[in-house]
Amino acid sequence: MQFIGERINGMFKDIREAILNKDPEPVRYWAKRQYERYAAFLDVNTGLTVEAKDQSAVMEWLVKTAQEAVDLPCCIDSTNPDAIEAGLAVHKGKALINSTTADQWKMDTFMSMATKYGAAIIGLAMNERGVPKSAADRTALAMELVVNADANGIPMEDLYIDPLVLPANVGQEHGPEVLGALRQIKMLADPSPRTTMGLSNISQRCANRRLLNRTFLIMSMAAGLDSAIVDLDDDELIDAVAAANILLNKDIYCDSFTRTFRQR
């Protein structure tokens, strides 16, 4: 399980204020904090803080500031192609683009960008008609992402497909369909594409958010989830993943498996 730290996002008040004031300290703090708590990538998102014309400069600043603080790759997160490319242009190492939908113009734009910069990319199992309800429809869109990635020379280990979770309080029926889609996505190619999700979406505006997040993450791991954008301040989530790795036979059992997972 690869953790993608969710916290450097303009949707959070402290990061929004950091962007507006060009204050690097909150960005550095969360970069270091998430690095220490086992992040493989730092999700970096301008949020809704700035107008579209300013997003490229803000993304460049966020990526530089985060990577000056820690030696981690960024998951460059925006719907704005110019902002994505601005982040890629200053990024050190292999970045992860977040994201393209299965709309052809978006795949053409973002997948060619991934090829140009040698980046991995997240593909969302949705198109202009929205998020499908069924596992089969999600998988059909995932297949379009696989075909287009292959056409752009993107290896399957660099394609992360997100079947898209919806909040449990408004889309409860989608949960089992997401799990079904995760299983089916793993059969679309050999080697198979990777899978990911924005985990916190499952609990938006719900009670007991961390409990819902942890539970769905472990269910998704059993269905084939490889990575997730998560709240790394949740110690119980990290321990649950350590336990799931044992129970899914991904790690060798020892009595100190939680400590061993954290040390690794």
C-alpha positions as CSV (number, residue, x, y, z in Angstrom):
1,M,0.0,0.0,0.0
2,Q,1.4,3.3,-1.1
3,F,0.2,6.3,1.0
4,I,-0.3,9.6,-0.8
5,G,-0.5,12.4,1.9
6,E,-3.6,14.5,1.3
7,R,-2.7,17.6,3.4
8,I,-0.9,20.1,1.1
9,N,-4.2,21.2,-0.4
10,G,-5.6,24.7,-0.6
11,M,-8.9,23.3,0.6
12,F,-7.4,23.3,4.1
13,K,-7.4,26.6,5.9
14,D,-3.7,26.7,6.8
15,I,-2.5,25.9,3.3
16,R,-5.0,28.3,1.8
17,E,-3.6,31.1,4.0
18,A,0.0,29.9,3.2
19,I,-0.7,30.3,-0.5
20,L,-2.3,33.7,-0.1
21,N,0.5,35.0,2.1
22,K,3.3,33.1,0.3
23,D,4.3,31.6,3.7
24,P,6.3,28.4,3.1
25,E,6.2,27.2,6.7
26,P,2.8,25.3,6.7
27,V,3.8,23.6,3.4
28,R,7.2,22.6,4.8
29,Y,5.5,21.4,8.1
30,W,3.1,19.1,6.3
31,A,5.7,17.9,3.8
32,K,7.9,16.8,6.7
33,R,5.0,15.5,8.8
34,Q,3.7,13.3,6.1
35,Y,7.2,12.1,5.1
36,E,7.7,11.0,8.7
37,R,4.4,9.2,8.6
38,Y,5.2,7.0,5.6
39,A,4.0,9.0,2.6
40,A,5.2,7.7,-0.8
41,F,3.9,10.9,-2.5
42,L,2.7,14.3,-1.4
43,D,-0.5,15.3,-3.0
44,V,-0.1,19.0,-3.9
45,N,-3.3,20.9,-4.8
46,T,-3.9,24.6,-5.1
47,G,-7.5,24.1,-4.2
48,L,-9.9,27.0,-4.9
49,T,-7.7,29.6,-3.4
50,V,-6.6,31.3,-6.5
51,E,-8.0,32.2,-9.9
52,A,-7.2,30.0,-12.9
53,K,-4.7,32.5,-14.3
54,D,-2.6,32.3,-11.1
55,Q,-2.7,28.5,-10.5
56,S,0.4,27.8,-12.5
57,A,2.6,30.1,-10.4
58,V,1.0,28.7,-7.2
59,M,1.6,25.1,-8.2
60,E,5.2,25.8,-9.1
61,W,5.7,27.4,-5.7
62,L,4.0,24.5,-3.8
63,V,6.0,21.8,-5.6
64,K,9.3,23.6,-5.1
65,T,8.5,24.3,-1.4
66,A,7.5,20.8,-0.6
67,Q,10.5,19.2,-2.4
68,E,12.9,21.6,-0.7
69,A,11.6,20.3,2.6
70,V,11.7,16.6,1.9
71,D,12.9,14.2,-0.7
72,L,9.6,12.9,-1.9
73,P,7.8,12.9,-5.2
74,C,4.6,14.9,-5.6
75,C,1.2,13.9,-6.8
76,I,0.4,17.1,-8.8
77,D,-3.3,17.7,-8.3
78,S,-5.3,20.0,-10.5
79,T,-8.0,20.1,-13.2
80,N,-6.0,22.9,-14.8
81,P,-3.6,21.5,-17.5
82,D,-1.4,24.6,-17.3
83,A,-1.0,24.2,-13.5
84,I,-0.2,20.5,-13.9
85,E,2.5,21.3,-16.4
86,A,4.0,24.1,-14.3
87,G,4.4,21.7,-11.5
88,L,5.9,19.0,-13.7
89,A,8.4,21.5,-15.1
90,V,10.0,22.2,-11.7
91,H,9.5,18.7,-10.2
92,K,12.5,16.7,-9.1
93,G,12.2,13.0,-10.0
94,K,9.2,11.0,-11.2
95,A,5.9,12.9,-10.5
96,L,2.4,11.5,-10.4
97,I,-0.3,13.5,-12.3
98,N,-3.6,13.8,-10.6
99,S,-5.6,13.3,-12.9
100,T,-7.3,12.7,-16.2
101,T,-10.9,11.5,-16.7
102,A,-11.8,9.1,-19.5
103,D,-12.8,11.9,-21.8
104,Q,-10.7,11.7,-24.9
105,W,-9.5,15.3,-25.0
106,K,-8.4,15.0,-21.4
107,M,-6.6,11.7,-22.0
108,D,-4.9,13.3,-25.0
109,T,-3.8,16.3,-22.9
110,F,-2.7,14.7,-19.7
111,M,-1.3,11.4,-21.0
112,S,0.9,13.2,-23.6
113,M,2.1,15.4,-20.7
114,A,2.9,12.3,-18.7
115,T,5.0,10.9,-21.6
116,K,6.8,14.3,-22.1
117,Y,7.8,14.5,-18.4
118,G,8.2,10.8,-17.6
119,A,5.5,11.0,-15.0
120,A,3.0,8.4,-13.7
121,I,-0.7,9.4,-14.0
122,I,-4.0,8.8,-12.2
123,G,-7.0,8.0,-14.4
124,L,-10.5,8.5,-13.1
125,A,-13.2,6.1,-14.1
126,M,-15.6,8.8,-15.1
127,N,-16.3,11.0,-18.2
128,E,-18.5,14.0,-19.1
129,R,-21.6,12.0,-18.1
130,G,-20.3,11.8,-14.5
131,V,-19.5,8.9,-12.2
132,P,-21.0,5.6,-13.2
133,K,-23.0,3.7,-10.7
134,S,-22.1,0.1,-11.6
135,A,-18.8,-1.7,-11.3
136,A,-19.1,-2.8,-15.0
137,D,-19.5,0.8,-16.2
138,R,-16.5,1.9,-14.1
139,T,-14.5,-0.9,-15.5
140,A,-15.4,0.0,-19.1
141,L,-14.1,3.5,-18.6
142,A,-11.0,2.0,-16.9
143,M,-10.4,0.0,-20.1
144,E,-10.5,3.2,-22.1
145,L,-7.8,4.6,-19.8
146,V,-5.7,1.5,-20.2
147,V,-5.9,1.6,-24.0
148,N,-5.0,5.3,-24.2
149,A,-2.1,4.8,-21.7
150,D,-0.7,2.1,-23.9
151,A,-1.1,4.2,-27.0
152,N,0.9,6.9,-25.3
153,G,3.7,4.5,-24.2
154,I,2.8,4.7,-20.5
155,P,3.6,1.4,-18.8
156,M,0.8,-0.1,-16.7
157,E,2.9,0.3,-13.5
158,D,2.7,4.1,-14.2
159,L,-1.1,4.1,-14.6
160,Y,-3.1,4.4,-11.4
161,I,-6.9,3.9,-11.9
162,D,-9.3,5.5,-9.4
163,P,-12.8,3.9,-9.5
164,L,-14.1,6.9,-7.6
165,V,-15.7,6.6,-4.2
166,L,-18.7,8.8,-3.2
167,P,-19.7,9.9,0.3
168,A,-21.5,7.1,2.1
169,N,-24.3,9.4,3.2
170,V,-25.3,10.2,-0.4
171,G,-23.9,7.3,-2.5
172,Q,-24.0,4.3,-0.1
173,E,-24.9,2.0,-3.0
174,H,-21.7,2.9,-4.8
175,G,-19.4,1.3,-2.1
176,P,-19.8,-2.3,-3.2
177,E,-19.6,-1.3,-6.9
178,V,-16.2,0.4,-6.2
179,L,-15.0,-2.8,-4.6
180,G,-16.2,-4.8,-7.6
181,A,-14.5,-2.4,-10.0
182,L,-11.2,-2.7,-8.2
183,R,-11.3,-6.5,-8.7
184,Q,-12.1,-6.1,-12.4
185,I,-9.6,-3.4,-13.1
186,K,-6.8,-5.8,-12.1
187,M,-7.8,-8.1,-15.0
188,L,-7.7,-5.5,-17.7
189,A,-4.0,-6.0,-18.7
190,D,-1.0,-8.1,-17.9
191,P,0.8,-6.6,-16.0
192,S,-2.3,-4.9,-14.5
193,P,-2.7,-1.2,-14.0
194,R,-2.3,0.1,-10.4
195,T,-5.3,1.3,-8.4
196,T,-5.8,4.3,-6.1
197,M,-8.6,6.4,-4.6
198,G,-9.2,9.6,-2.6
199,L,-10.1,7.8,0.5
200,S,-11.6,10.7,2.5
201,N,-14.3,11.1,-0.1
202,I,-16.1,8.1,1.4
203,S,-16.7,10.0,4.6
204,Q,-17.4,13.5,3.5
205,R,-20.0,15.1,5.8
206,C,-20.4,11.8,7.7
207,A,-20.1,10.9,11.4
208,N,-17.1,8.9,12.6
209,R,-15.1,9.8,9.5
210,R,-11.9,8.1,10.5
211,L,-13.7,4.9,11.2
212,L,-15.4,4.9,7.8
213,N,-12.1,5.7,6.1
214,R,-10.2,2.9,7.9
215,T,-12.8,0.3,7.3
216,F,-13.2,1.1,3.6
217,L,-9.5,1.2,3.0
218,I,-9.0,-2.3,4.4
219,M,-12.0,-3.6,2.3
220,S,-10.5,-2.0,-0.7
221,M,-7.0,-3.5,-0.1
222,A,-8.6,-6.9,-0.1
223,A,-10.2,-6.1,-3.5
224,G,-6.9,-5.0,-5.0
225,L,-6.2,-1.4,-4.0
226,D,-2.6,-0.4,-4.4
227,S,-2.5,3.2,-3.1
228,A,-4.7,5.9,-1.6
229,I,-4.7,9.6,-0.8
230,V,-5.2,9.5,2.9
231,D,-5.0,11.4,6.2
232,L,-1.7,10.3,7.6
233,D,-2.4,11.8,11.0
234,D,-4.6,8.8,11.6
235,D,-2.4,6.3,13.6
236,E,-5.1,3.7,13.7
237,L,-5.3,3.7,9.9
238,I,-1.6,3.1,9.6
239,D,-1.8,0.2,12.1
240,A,-4.8,-1.2,10.2
241,V,-2.9,-1.3,7.0
242,A,0.0,-3.1,8.8
243,A,-2.5,-5.7,10.0
244,A,-4.1,-6.0,6.6
245,N,-0.7,-6.6,5.0
246,I,-0.2,-9.6,7.3
247,L,-3.7,-11.0,6.8
248,L,-3.4,-10.6,3.0
249,N,-0.1,-12.4,3.1
250,K,1.8,-9.3,1.8
251,D,4.2,-9.1,4.7
252,I,5.8,-11.9,6.8
253,Y,4.2,-12.2,10.3
254,C,6.1,-11.2,13.4
255,D,4.7,-10.2,16.8
256,S,5.9,-6.6,16.3
257,F,4.3,-6.3,12.9
258,T,3.0,-2.7,13.5
259,R,6.4,-1.5,14.6
260,T,8.1,-3.3,11.7
261,F,5.7,-1.7,9.2
262,R,6.4,1.7,10.6
263,Q,10.2,1.2,10.6
264,R,10.2,0.1,7.0
